[in-house]
Amino acid sequence: MEERPKRNRGGERREEILAAALRLFAQQGMASVTTRAIARAVGISQPSLYAHFASADEIGDELCRRGFERLQARFAAVLRAGGAPGERLRALGRAYVDFALDQPDLYRIAFMLEDPDCAEPAEDDAAMSAGLNAFGGLRALIAELRGIDDAQTDALAQSVWASVHGLVALLLARPAFPWVEREALIALHLEMLRDAVLAQIGRSR
């Protein structure tokens, strides 16, 4: 049987490391997981892991970046689809919820687990840049709805983001709570949020 190119095997190994780290980070928290534990989960030596990543923090940053980029891809699809601004706002919220529920471990890494490195990110932080890019789609829509781009646009967009995050964080963190039917709860929350944003914008004009 012909041996696959080393480059391909290296790419596969990198993905195995990321998958194992994702599971461990989600189970134990980012601060508690070492490169030794990740290497053991993959079935490789610690030096072999270092051929792909310099540290557990670097692995975490890569997972954060991927999470934000995948969310941004869903946002971009919503914005390309067009429609009334209010409906696009609701659809962005739905895309956010769907991403969190479809990929809960990746969502936790990006949004719910404390990462000490995030306190003072570097200027060239790829994860932070990806997160801001995802947020930018929502912010641009809020600016369109308001007809003005200022500090209040930032505040309103951040408030919307925090509200949707609050819903999915509770659904993920407390699945045993006696929630009402999940789809009905999500739809109600997003509709109320859309209406509140439109009302707030109307009052400020």
PAZALO-794901 format. One line per 10 residues: their letters; for each residue x, z, y of C-alpha. Coordinates in nm, 2 decimals. Each point is the difference from the previous one (the first is absolute). Layout:
a	X/Z/Y | ...
END
This chain:
meerpkrnrg	0.00/0.00/0.00 | 0.14/-0.10/0.34 | 0.09/0.30/0.22 | -0.17/0.02/0.33 | 0.21/-0.02/0.31 | 0.14/0.33/0.12 | -0.16/-0.05/0.34 | -0.35/0.00/-0.16 | 0.08/0.31/-0.21 | 0.12/0.17/0.31
gerreeilaa	-0.33/-0.08/0.18 | -0.20/0.13/-0.29 | 0.21/0.32/-0.01 | -0.06/0.06/0.36 | -0.37/-0.03/-0.05 | 0.02/0.24/-0.29 | 0.17/0.25/0.22 | -0.26/-0.03/0.27 | -0.29/0.03/-0.25 | 0.15/0.32/-0.15
alrlfaqqgm	0.07/0.15/0.34 | -0.35/-0.08/0.11 | -0.14/0.20/-0.29 | 0.23/0.29/0.05 | -0.04/0.01/0.38 | -0.38/0.00/-0.04 | 0.01/0.28/-0.26 | 0.27/0.23/0.15 | 0.04/-0.10/0.37 | 0.29/-0.19/0.15
asvttraiar	0.22/0.30/0.08 | -0.01/0.13/-0.36 | 0.12/-0.32/-0.18 | 0.36/-0.08/-0.05 | 0.18/-0.32/-0.09 | 0.09/0.16/-0.33 | -0.36/0.06/-0.09 | -0.09/-0.36/0.10 | 0.29/-0.14/-0.21 | -0.11/0.21/-0.29
avgisqpsly	-0.36/-0.13/0.03 | 0.13/-0.36/-0.01 | 0.24/0.07/-0.28 | 0.32/-0.09/0.19 | 0.29/0.20/0.12 | 0.02/0.13/0.36 | 0.29/-0.23/0.09 | -0.21/-0.29/-0.13 | -0.27/0.10/0.24 | 0.25/0.01/0.29
ahfasadeig	0.07/-0.36/-0.06 | -0.35/-0.07/0.14 | -0.07/0.29/0.24 | 0.23/0.24/0.18 | -0.24/0.30/-0.01 | -0.35/0.12/-0.08 | -0.07/-0.03/0.37 | 0.08/-0.37/0.00 | -0.24/-0.04/-0.30 | -0.27/0.18/0.19
delcrrgfer	0.06/-0.21/0.31 | -0.04/-0.32/-0.21 | -0.32/0.12/-0.15 | -0.13/0.10/0.35 | 0.09/-0.34/0.13 | -0.18/-0.17/-0.29 | -0.31/0.21/0.05 | -0.03/-0.08/0.37 | 0.07/-0.37/-0.06 | -0.27/-0.02/-0.27
lqarfaavlr	-0.25/0.17/0.24 | 0.10/-0.24/0.28 | -0.06/-0.30/-0.24 | -0.36/0.13/-0.05 | -0.05/0.05/0.37 | 0.13/-0.35/0.07 | -0.25/-0.15/-0.25 | -0.28/0.18/0.18 | 0.11/-0.12/0.34 | 0.04/-0.36/-0.12
aggapgerlr	-0.36/0.00/-0.13 | -0.13/0.04/0.35 | -0.35/0.13/0.09 | -0.13/0.23/0.27 | 0.25/0.26/0.12 | -0.22/0.29/-0.11 | -0.03/-0.14/-0.35 | 0.37/-0.07/-0.01 | 0.06/0.36/0.09 | -0.22/0.12/-0.29
algrayvdfa	0.17/-0.25/-0.23 | 0.35/0.13/0.10 | -0.12/0.35/-0.09 | -0.13/-0.13/-0.34 | 0.34/-0.17/-0.06 | 0.18/0.32/0.07 | -0.23/0.20/-0.24 | 0.03/-0.26/-0.27 | 0.38/0.00/0.02 | 0.01/0.38/-0.03
ldqpdlyria	-0.23/0.01/-0.30 | 0.15/-0.31/-0.17 | 0.36/0.13/0.03 | -0.03/0.38/0.04 | 0.36/0.09/-0.08 | 0.14/-0.26/0.25 | -0.25/0.13/0.26 | 0.11/0.36/-0.06 | 0.37/-0.10/0.05 | -0.07/-0.19/0.32
fmledpdcae	-0.26/0.24/0.16 | -0.03/0.34/-0.17 | 0.34/0.12/-0.13 | 0.23/0.17/0.25 | 0.32/-0.19/0.04 | 0.27/0.20/0.19 | 0.16/-0.33/0.11 | -0.32/-0.10/0.19 | 0.05/0.28/0.25 | 0.27/-0.20/0.19
paeddaamsa	-0.01/-0.36/-0.14 | 0.29/-0.23/0.08 | -0.05/-0.28/0.25 | 0.03/-0.25/-0.28 | -0.23/0.19/-0.24 | -0.17/-0.28/-0.21 | -0.27/0.23/-0.12 | -0.10/0.12/0.35 | 0.01/-0.36/0.12 | -0.23/-0.11/-0.28
glnafgglra	-0.24/0.29/0.08 | -0.01/-0.09/0.37 | -0.06/-0.37/-0.10 | -0.30/0.11/-0.21 | -0.13/0.22/0.28 | 0.04/-0.29/0.25 | -0.28/-0.20/-0.16 | -0.24/0.29/0.06 | 0.13/0.06/0.35 | -0.04/-0.37/0.09
liaelrgidd	-0.36/0.00/-0.11 | -0.07/0.31/0.20 | 0.16/-0.16/0.31 | -0.22/-0.31/-0.06 | -0.31/0.22/-0.02 | 0.09/0.19/0.32 | 0.11/-0.31/0.19 | 0.31/0.20/0.12 | 0.32/0.11/-0.15 | 0.11/0.35/0.11
aqtdalaqsv	0.08/0.35/-0.12 | -0.37/0.05/-0.08 | 0.02/-0.29/-0.24 | 0.28/0.19/-0.18 | -0.20/0.32/-0.01 | -0.32/-0.17/-0.13 | 0.19/-0.20/-0.26 | 0.18/0.31/-0.12 | -0.32/0.20/-0.02 | -0.16/-0.28/-0.21
wasvhglval	0.30/0.00/-0.23 | -0.01/0.38/-0.04 | -0.37/0.00/-0.07 | 0.03/-0.25/-0.29 | 0.31/0.17/-0.13 | -0.19/0.33/-0.01 | -0.27/-0.15/-0.22 | 0.23/-0.15/-0.25 | 0.24/0.30/0.00 | -0.29/0.22/-0.10
llarpafpwv	-0.12/-0.24/-0.27 | 0.34/-0.01/-0.15 | 0.10/0.37/0.04 | -0.34/0.15/-0.11 | -0.16/-0.23/-0.26 | -0.18/0.29/-0.16 | -0.20/0.08/0.32 | -0.37/-0.09/-0.05 | 0.01/-0.31/0.22 | -0.31/-0.21/0.04
erealialhl	0.02/-0.35/-0.15 | 0.34/-0.12/0.12 | -0.09/-0.35/0.12 | -0.29/0.14/0.20 | 0.23/0.26/0.16 | 0.26/-0.26/0.09 | -0.25/-0.24/0.15 | -0.17/0.28/0.20 | 0.34/0.12/0.13 | 0.11/-0.34/0.11
emlrdavlaq	-0.33/-0.09/0.16 | 0.00/0.33/0.20 | 0.36/-0.06/0.11 | -0.07/-0.35/0.11 | -0.31/0.11/0.20 | 0.19/0.29/0.15 | 0.28/-0.23/0.12 | -0.23/-0.25/0.15 | -0.20/0.27/0.17 | 0.33/0.15/0.14
igrsr	0.11/-0.34/0.13 | -0.34/-0.05/0.15 | 0.01/0.33/0.19 | 0.35/-0.07/0.14 | -0.11/-0.33/0.16
END
